Amino acid sequence: MSHHPKLAILGFGTMGQAISAGLVEASGYPAKLIHVATRHPAACRARAEALGLRLSNEADAAVKAAEVVLLCVKPKELKSLLDGLTAAGALDHRPLVVSIAAGATLEFLTAHTPENTPLVRAMPNTPCSIRRGMTVLAAGEGVTEAQLAQTRALFEPLGRVMDLDEKHMDAVTGLSASGPAFMFVILESLAEGGVQCGLPRAVALELAAQMTLGAASMVLETGRHPAALKDEVTTPAGCTIAGLMVLEDGRIRSVVARGIERATQVAAGLG
Ligand SMILES: NC(=O)c1ccc[n+]([C@@H]2O[C@H](COP(=O)([O-])OP(=O)(O)OC[C@H]3O[C@@H](n4cnc5c(N)ncnc54)[C@H](OP(=O)(O)O)[C@@H]3O)[C@@H](O)[C@H]2O)c1
C-alpha cells in the first residue's frame, strides 16, 4: 500500500487483534498510525504493547483523528457505539467506516451514522492474523472506487479479498467467517482417526493439517472441481473408497452443508 491511512480500530477482541496482528506483524503497517480503542484497555494492554499500538478507551478521539475507522465490536454493541460517535461529532469529517460486524446491514449502519458517511461492510476471518485470511467486501451507496480500493488495500495484505453484493453477506459469514471453527473440528477429528490407528498425537495433527492445506491449495491453484480431484485419489476397491463409504454413511455432505446453512441463518439475526 503506498499510503497508509490513519486507522482507528474500535474493539480489540478476537478480530481486532487478528487484523491488527496481520497488519503490523505480517504486512508492515506502521503501528504508530493505528489507534485502538476498547472499553477496558487494561485487559488487552500487553497484546497492544507487543504490537506497538496506541491503546485507549477514547473511541471519540481515535475516530476524530482517523481517515479509516474499523468497527470490530460485537453486533449488539454497534448501535450505542455509532450513536455515541455521531452525537460527539467524531464522524463529522466523514472518515471511511468499515464494519466487520456479522448481520449488521448497510441500512442499519447508514441509520446510525451521519448522512453521507462512506460505509463498507467487510467479512474477514481469523486466519487474517497469519495472512491466510478471506475477506469479502460490500460497499455502501456513494462509496467511491478510491475508497473501495482503500478498503481492499487494508485487507489484501491479510489474505484474499473478494467484492460481493451485500445480499450474500450472511452466507459469507456462515461459510467463511464461521468456517475456521468448523475446519478446526474436522482437523481434530482427522487427527483422532490417526491416533486411533496408532499415530502419536502430534504426528497425526501435523499430517492432518498439512494434508488439509495441500488439498485446499490444489482446489485454489488448479481451479479443478473437488470431485475430480477426489476421483484421482480413489483407486477401485482401494482404501480411499472404503473410507469414503463410511463418511457417506455418516451423511458427511449434508451435515457439513447444513452447518453452514444454520450459521448463515443465525448470522442474519445478529444485527
Ligand atoms: N470472531 C470471528 O471469527 C469473527 C469473524 C468475522 C467477523 N466477526 C465480527 O467481528 C466483530 C468482533 O468479534 P470478536 O469475535 O472479535 O468479538 P470480541 O472478541 O468479543 O471483541 C469485541 C471487542 O469489542 C470491544 N468493545 C465492545 N464495546 C465497545 C465499545 N463501545 N467501544 C470500543 N470497544 C468496544 C470489547 O472490549 P471491551 O468490552 O473492553 O470494550 C472487545 O475488545 C463482531 O461484530 C463479529 O460479528 C468475528
The ligand as a Tripos MOL2 file, in Angstrom:
@<TRIPOS>MOLECULE
LIG
   48    52     1     0     0
SMALL
NO_CHARGES

@<TRIPOS>ATOM
      1 N1        -14.6950  -13.9970   15.7360 N.am      1 LIG1
      2 C1        -14.6650  -14.1870   14.4270 C.2       1 LIG1
      3 O1        -14.1110  -15.1680   13.9190 O.2       1 LIG1
      4 C2        -15.2970  -13.1580   13.5160 C.ar      1 LIG1
      5 C3        -15.1280  -13.2780   12.1230 C.ar      1 LIG1
      6 C4        -15.6530  -12.2820   11.2900 C.ar      1 LIG1
      7 C5        -16.3480  -11.1930   11.8350 C.ar      1 LIG1
      8 N2        -16.5150  -11.1340   13.1860 N.ar      1 LIG1
      9 C6        -17.2190   -9.9440   13.7330 C.3       1 LIG1
     10 O2        -16.2120   -9.2080   14.3840 O.3       1 LIG1
     11 C7        -16.7810   -8.4730   15.4650 C.3       1 LIG1
     12 C8        -15.9250   -8.6810   16.7210 C.3       1 LIG1
     13 O3        -15.9680  -10.0610   17.0470 O.3       1 LIG1
     14 P1        -14.9090  -10.6650   18.0520 P.3       1 LIG1
     15 O4        -15.0310  -12.1380   17.9530 O.co2     1 LIG1
     16 O5        -13.5660  -10.0110   17.8330 O.co2     1 LIG1
     17 O6        -15.5300  -10.1350   19.4470 O.3       1 LIG1
     18 P2        -14.8070   -9.9870   20.8640 P.3       1 LIG1
     19 O7        -13.6310  -10.9000   20.9520 O.co2     1 LIG1
     20 O8        -15.8640  -10.0510   21.9060 O.co2     1 LIG1
     21 O9        -14.2450   -8.4850   20.8100 O.3       1 LIG1
     22 C9        -15.0810   -7.3690   20.8550 C.3       1 LIG1
     23 C10       -14.2640   -6.1860   21.3390 C.3       1 LIG1
     24 O10       -15.0670   -5.0160   21.3120 O.3       1 LIG1
     25 C11       -14.7790   -4.2500   22.4840 C.3       1 LIG1
     26 N3        -15.8950   -3.3110   22.6690 N.ar      1 LIG1
     27 C12       -17.1670   -3.5770   22.9940 C.ar      1 LIG1
     28 N4        -17.8880   -2.4220   23.0400 N.ar      1 LIG1
     29 C13       -17.0410   -1.4270   22.7070 C.ar      1 LIG1
     30 C14       -17.1870   -0.0210   22.5610 C.ar      1 LIG1
     31 N5        -18.3480    0.5900   22.7900 N.pl3     1 LIG1
     32 N6        -16.0980    0.6960   22.1960 N.ar      1 LIG1
     33 C15       -14.9160    0.1010   21.9660 C.ar      1 LIG1
     34 N7        -14.7210   -1.2330   22.0820 N.ar      1 LIG1
     35 C16       -15.7790   -1.9760   22.4630 C.ar      1 LIG1
     36 C17       -14.5910   -5.3180   23.5360 C.3       1 LIG1
     37 O11       -13.8100   -4.9590   24.6480 O.3       1 LIG1
     38 P3        -14.3550   -4.1100   25.8720 P.3       1 LIG1
     39 O12       -15.5200   -4.8500   26.4580 O.co2     1 LIG1
     40 O13       -13.1720   -3.9640   26.7620 O.co2     1 LIG1
     41 O14       -14.7350   -2.8000   25.2760 O.co2     1 LIG1
     42 C18       -13.7400   -6.3160   22.7580 C.3       1 LIG1
     43 O15       -12.3850   -5.9110   22.7400 O.3       1 LIG1
     44 C19       -18.2130   -8.9710   15.6400 C.3       1 LIG1
     45 O16       -19.0960   -7.9890   15.1780 O.3       1 LIG1
     46 C20       -18.2800  -10.2280   14.7850 C.3       1 LIG1
     47 O17       -19.5500  -10.3670   14.1820 O.3       1 LIG1
     48 C21       -15.9960  -12.0650   14.0340 C.ar      1 LIG1
@<TRIPOS>BOND
     1     1     2 1
     2     2     3 2
     3     2     4 1
     4     4     5 ar
     5     4    48 ar
     6     5     6 ar
     7     6     7 ar
     8     7     8 ar
     9     8     9 1
    10     8    48 ar
    11     9    10 1
    12     9    46 1
    13    10    11 1
    14    11    12 1
    15    11    44 1
    16    12    13 1
    17    13    14 1
    18    14    15 2
    19    14    16 1
    20    14    17 1
    21    17    18 1
    22    18    19 2
    23    18    20 1
    24    18    21 1
    25    21    22 1
    26    22    23 1
    27    23    24 1
    28    23    42 1
    29    24    25 1
    30    25    26 1
    31    25    36 1
    32    26    27 ar
    33    26    35 ar
    34    27    28 ar
    35    28    29 ar
    36    29    30 ar
    37    29    35 ar
    38    30    31 1
    39    30    32 ar
    40    32    33 ar
    41    33    34 ar
    42    34    35 ar
    43    36    37 1
    44    36    42 1
    45    37    38 1
    46    38    39 2
    47    38    40 1
    48    38    41 1
    49    42    43 1
    50    44    45 1
    51    44    46 1
    52    46    47 1
@<TRIPOS>SUBSTRUCTURE
     1 LIG1         1 GROUP 0 **** ****
